[in-house]
Amino acid sequence: MVSKVLGKWLITGANGNLGRRLIVHLLQSTRDDIVAVVRSERALQTLQQLATTELNLPEADIGRLSLVVADYTNVAQLQAAAQGCDRAVHLVGILKATAYATYQAAHEDSCSALTQALAASSVKHITYLSIVGSKPDAANACLASKGQAEAIFAAGAPAACTLRVPMVLGEGDYASGALRRRATGKNGFVFRGDSLEQPIYAGDVVSAICAASNQQLVGGHDLAGPECLTRKQLYQRGADLFANTPIFVSLPIGLGYLVAGLLEQFLGNPPITSAMLGVLDHDDNIDPEPTMKLLGMQQLTSLDAMLQAVLVAD
């Protein structure tokens, strides 16, 4: 059912998996206008293709989507993009930092710039997506940076809500692809296979973002999927869908940090870093009910339905 016009959305980091999914949801289920902000022409072209060829929507609906290229740390560019918007969703963030893409720039600097840009604008509320375990004094560099970013929004204006989520699984995203390779393989090594995972479906995250924005919820809130299990158990649940019986060998996490440290020392852009490994190794064991109640969400996608959708349905 299509709802009445609620307003105009500013979405930063709109070319990521969740950003694209949020755009599709808003175009299909609301009459709202959307300003999608990306940082490159290449990303803009990706969203143009999504709007013009992948969505089966009338041209009038596609016309509700405006695409803008901007530097996420440029206050003036963000101010210009936000003209006429009444709500913002900030999806900018990185899991792996490099010399050219630092946590400081991606998290604190982008949040500070957006806060400054929106302070005197028509935007009344910001929804920010963060990571479970983020806090300003976290030992992990990524989680600490995310925590600092959350604090910037909490101290500024307009009002802001932070939704902290663990592993997000959605059709066609990187995490689901990696899980599928594990589930369909013959065997594999797992760093600390007894670490706790609580994946949440991408569609549920989009629903939570919309609910937080519509209700102008404030503060930081943790939201995870309905089931917590070990990493090895998650891999096996995925393998069960393919009638596969791989052997997963659990390795000590210390070995993983040693490998990551060596890669960081000798490679300019290593495939994994110590901070990235620390985020992936975080034990996630959250009661989602309090945040669901605040958001008015009745239920979450079950783990089995989630795995079926992201591993098999395609």
N, C-alpha and C positions, 0 to 999 in steps of 0.2 A: 504494500500500500504506500503510495507516495504522500509524503507529509506536506504541509503548507510551507511557504517560504519562511525560513528562520533567520537568514542573514547571509553573511559573506565570510568565508573562511580564508585565512592566510595559512598555508602549509609550507613550512621550510623543511628542506631535505625530502622533497616530494617525490624524488625519483627512486627511492629505496623500495623494497618489497612492500613494507607497510604503507608507505606514502602512496604508491600506486593503488594498493588495495583500498585505502581510505578514499581516494579520488573516485574510484569506480563505485564504491558504496554510496557516496554522496550524490553522484550524478544519477544513479539508478533509483535512489530511495528518497531524495529530497528535491526541492526546487531551488536550493541555495546556489549562490555563485561561489566560485573557488578561484583563489589566486595561488598557483603552485610555484614555489620558488626553488630553483635549482642553481647550481654554481657553474655550469658549463653548457655550451651549445649542444654538445653531444647528449647530455642528459635531457635537454629541452626537446631534442629530436625524438628521443625515446618516448617521452610523454605525448608528443604530437602524434606519433604512430599509435600509441595506446588509444588516444581520443578519436582518431580519424578512421582507423582500420580494425582495431580489435574490439571496440565496443559497438554493439548493435543499437545505437541510440539516434534519435532524430537530430538533425543539425542544430536545432534550437537548443537542445540539451547540451550538445558538445560546445556550443557557444558560451555556455555558462562557465567554462574553464579558461582562465587566462594563465599564460605561462610567462615567467619572468626569470631572467638570468641575473643573479646578484651574488656578491661576496657576503657570506654569512656573518662576517665581522665588520661590514660596512654599514654604519648607522644610517647614513643618508639614503643608500640604496634600499635598505629595509623599510625606512619610513615611506619612501615612494611606493613600494610594493603594497604596503599596508593601507593605503588610502581607501577609505570606505568600508574596511573590514571591521567586523565586530567580535571576532574570535580568532585565536591563533593556535596552531598545533606545531610544536617544535620537535622534529624527528631527526635533528642533526646529531651525529655521534659516531665514534669509531671504537672498535674493539682492539685493533692493532695500531699503535703509533709508529710513525717513521720520522726520519729527519725532516721530511717535507710536510708531514701531517701529524702535528703534535696533539696530545690530549688537551693541553692548554688552549690551543686555537679552536679545536673542534668542540670543546665543552664549555669551559669558562668564558672564553672570548666571544663565542657565538651567543651565549646566553646573555652576557653583559650587553652586547650590541643590540640584541633584540629588545631587552628591557628598556634601554635608552630610546630605541626607535619607537616603541609603543607607549612610552610614558605619557605623552600628550596626544595620543591618537584616539580613534574611535573604538579601538579594540578594548574589550572589557574583561577578557579572560584568556589565559594561556594554558594549554595542556602540554605537559612535557613528558616524554618517555625516557625512563632511566632503567637501571639494572638492579635487581635484587642484591643487596649487600653493599650498595653505594652509601658512603657517608664521608664527610670531609676529612676525618682522621683515619680512614682505612689504610692498612699497610700496603695494599695493592694500588699501584699508580693509576690505573684506569678507574677503579671504584672510588678512589679519593677524588679524582678529577670530576667524575660524575656527581659526587656528593657536594663538591664546591659549586658546581653548576646549579644543583638543586637549591642551595643556599642563596645564590644570586636571585633566583626567581622568587624565593620565599620572602626576601627582604625588599623586593622592588614592587613596582606597579606596572601593569595591572595585576589583579589577583591571579594566582597560578595554582595548578594541581599537578603534582608529579605522580605518575604511575610507574612503579618499579616492577619489572617483569623478569623472569628467568629465560631459559631457552624458548624461543618462539618458533613454531613449526607452521609453515604455510606452503601451499602448492608452488613448486618451482623455485623455492628459495635455497640458499646455500646450505643451511643447517639440515634441511630435509634431504638434500642431495647427498650430503655426507653420511647421514643416517642410513639412507638407502644403500649406499655402497657397503656399509658395515653389515646391513641385514642380508644382503645378497652374496656376500663374500664367503669364502670357505673357512677362513680363520683370521685372526687379527690380534694386535696388541692394544691394550687399553691402559692408560695411566690411571691408577687408583680406581679400579673398577667398582669399588663399593661406595664411591662418592654419590651423593643424592641428587637426582634430577627430578624436576617437576614441570615438564614442558607444557606450554599453553598454546592453543590454536590461534593462528594469526587473525582469523575472523572474530574471535572473542576479544582480542586486543583492540581491533577496530571498533567493536561495539562498546568497549569500555572507554575508549577515547571520546566517542560521540556522546556517551552518557555523562562523562565528566565535564565535557564542554557545555552540553545542554543544561546541566544542573549547576554549572559554575562552581563545581566542587573545589575546595582549596586544601592545601597541605599535601604531605607525602603519603602514599598508600601502596602496599605490596599486593600484587595480584599474580597468582600462578594457576597452573592447571589443576584438575581435580584429583590427580593421583601422583604420589611421590614414590619413587623406586630408585634402585641403584642403577648406575650407568650400564653395568653388564646386563641387568634385567631389562632395561630399555632396549638395548641392542637385540636381546633375544626375543622380546615382544615383536620387534620389527621383523626379525628373521622368521618368526612363526607364520607371518602372513605369506611367506614364500615357501613354506614347508622346508625351511633350511635349518640345518643344525650345525652352525659354525662353532668353532672353539675360540673363545676369547681369553687371552692370557693377560692377567692384570700385572702391570709393572709399577714399581714404586714411583710416586710423584717426584721424588728427589731426582730420579734419573731424567724425568721430563724437564725439570728446571736446568739440569746440567746441559742437556742437549740444546735447550732454548738459549741458554747463556752463550754457548759456543757459536750458535748460528748468529746471534746478535753481534758477536765479536768479529766475525769474519765476513758477514754478508751485509750489504747496505740495506736490503729489504728482505729480511728473513721471513720464511713462511709462518713462523710462530715466534712469539716473544715471551719472556717470563711473565710480564703483566697480563698478556692475553691468556696464557695458560692458567694463571691464577684465577681469572674470571671464570674460565670454563670449569675449573676444579672446585668452584664454590659449592658448598652443600646447600641445596635449596629444599626447605621443608617448611611450607607456609600454609596457614589456614586461610583459604581464599574467601571464606564466608563473610567476614566483616566488611571487606572492600566490596564484595558483590552486593551486600545489603545497601551500602552507601550509594552504589551505582544503580540500584534497582534491577540488577541482573538476576534472573531466576535460576539459570543453570549454565554450566560451561560444557563445552564439547568434551566427551569422554576420551580417554587416551586411545582406546581401540578405534573409535570413529575418526579421531585425528590421524592416527597412523594409516588407517585405510585410505583416507583422503589424500594424504601427502606422499605416501609411498607406493600405493597401488593404483589409485583411481586414474592417474594420468596415463 
